Amino acid sequence: MLLSLDEILDEVRNLESQQKEIKHELMKLCWFMRGSVTLDDAFAMCYEDREIVARIVKDNLNTTKESGLPFF
């Protein structure tokens, strides 16, 4: 399958956007983990592991909100 130059450029832009989103999610994860997960650690995690940790962070945020305990 051959792509036109415009299609290739669109795909490159799409991949760059995905890359930025992944970096954003990984850095956010590191921030929430307060240094217990380094950026290198986060990049080394597989997708499934990152999803699990993100779900744990979300659950803990909800628990903190419901309990009224300070988060920051």
N, C-alpha and C positions, 0 to 999 in steps of 0.2 A: 504494500500500500504506500503510495507516494502522497506526501502532503505538500501543499503550496507553502510559500514563504510565510504568508499571513497565518496559516494554520499552525505552522511551527512556532511562530512568535506568540500566538495565543496560548499554545501549550506551554511554552517557556514561562510566560506570565502566570499561568495557572500554577505551575510547579513552584515558582518563586513565592506566590501567595500561600501555598500550602506549607512551604518551608518556614515562612514567617510565623504562621499560625502554630506550627509545631514548636518553634523556638519560644513563642509567647507562652504556650501551655507548659512547657518544661520549666521556664523561669518562674512562672507563677507557682508551679508545684514546689520548686525549691524554696520559694519565699514562704509558702504555707508550712513547709516542713522545718522552717527555722534553722536551716543549716544541717539538719540531720541527713539530708539528701543533697549532694553537691550537683552542680550542673553536669559534670562528667558522669556521675552516677545516673542521673536522669536520662542522659543520652544513651547510656548503656542498657537501660530498661527496654524490654520488648513492649509492644503496643498494649498487650493484655495486662502486663504489670502496671503500666502507667494508668490504665483505666481503673484498675483496682485501687491504687493509691489515691487517685482523684476522687473516687467514690467514697473512700474513707474520709478524706478531707471534707467533702461535701456533707457527709453525715455528722462529722464533728462540728462543722459550722452550724448546722441546724440545731444540734444539741446545745451548743453554746448560746444561740439566739433564744431558744425555748427556756433555758435555765436562767437567762439574764446575767450570766457570768461575763466578765469582761474578756474580750478576745485579743485586743491589741495591747 
